[in-house]
Structures are given as structure tokens and as C-alpha cells.
Amino acid sequence: MVMRISVKDLKKEIGLRERFELQKDLPPLELKGEVIKFLKPVRVSLEVINAGDYLDASGTITTEVELTCGRCLEAYRYPLKVDFNEHYYPVEGESETADIKDEEGVPFTGESVDIEPEVKSNIQLSIPMRQICSEECRGLCSQCGTNLNKERCSCKIDDIDPRMAVLKDLFQKD
């Protein structure tokens, strides 16, 4: 099943608007070598308006994905609510698209538009570059790898900048 909206009636009259509610279970996405799993179906709420030369689709995308924390390496749930704004223009007639050839937009043919590629793209762009399960996440011990959110380790950690370690010996007495 694809995320497809019927625009047959919308194409008939400029200014006409129609609402669409779509939902689909998407397969995992790969982003920067990481697999992003969807924990809930992707829901898309759209209002599509015939703007003359193109169809203006705007609304929201909501879902929940599983990400991996960059500090503690644990999986966590991340709710997404993404704005969706795209222009779709028909490519069957030269006179209809002559004015918008240089503008950004997504071409379509026929009486329906597949919005799934743009939905996936918007989701990928909304995934945070720095994935952290919470601001309070303590991460992993740099010595033994223990998850410091779950337990304490007995490693002695010197907070000395390695570039300044030589100066430490100057202040020690024999």
C-alpha cells in the first residue's frame, strides 16, 4: 500500500481544497548507517489546495521511531511531529506547467499523487543529528564501558587534560 491521494476533483477548480488523513506502516529507514525503526504507523494529515499551476499540500506527519543514544548506546523512543509543505505540479500539459518549470516542486501525472517519498524525506530531515535519550544521560565510562545511568563503576578517572599531564609531575614531592 502506498501513500496516495486522489486529486481528480481538486484539479477541476482553482481554489478548491480537500483534506486527507493517511496512515501507513513504513519499513525501517537507513540514515547515516543507522537503521531507524518505526514504532507506530506514520500518520499524515494534509490539506491540499488547487493553487492554479500547482497543488499546495500542507499538514503534519506524526509517528514514533526508535533511536540509539549517542552517549549510552541504549535504544529509546522518539516521538516525531513534522510539518509537511510540498508543491505538486502536473506534467501532462505544457500550458499548465510552463510558468513553474523553474520553481521547486514535485511533478506528478494522472489523477493521484504518491506522497510517500516526500513523507520519508521529511522524516529523515527531522531526525536529530545528535541523538540523546535525555539531557541527564551520563553515558558510558570511558575506562570500562559501564552504562553510568544504570550503575556506578569503580574506575578512577582523572579529569586532567592529557596535554597538561606533564605539569602534574612538577608539583609532586619526592
Steps between C-alpha positions, in 0.01 A plus 500: 500500500634842403416840642299629207246781487237540231513844337246438225239738646760753623639550149160618375481837679756756620461573870339165578637337818476151638616331822671162511581270793747224413668233709759238409749266665832591339804270487813612687701786349878509479657830600879548527553126542239471775171317458203704622202282595145629510327411827163639387335539161578824316194728502469786252235772532492719189307782347553524125404817313483551124716811460460513123833384360567259785342323796613630839511221760555597863445325829676285757667161521494317835663175604742355755842359415770311686837674519831411664640739759841639407611503866384170652429303177156395629194499273229753584162613366491832316161652409493696175266776390617644171358780286429398142501764224535398136394627159388242244463599139350305211725413206246379244431840336765754390277804566431394860868476602665764282508762780638276778771300321770691692329485840549227755232237503418138436365400159212254472291344227148364503222537752694415817820602677735267690620702801703221666845610368450852638364363829813284543725791407333731754535232771869453423562875518329520840715234672738686734865497400602448863284224642484503880244308707485782759702803602579324830657199320839428657621279217761225521814488715795580276712242683281188537190574287247472784171676436517770769121547491453145635793451734816656639839373406813494714731653240718790612453774248745787494350817362841613383545622148757261346686799355555627857588164659874579487446798730349271766843346567651843571282544807553157654752471786744212522 
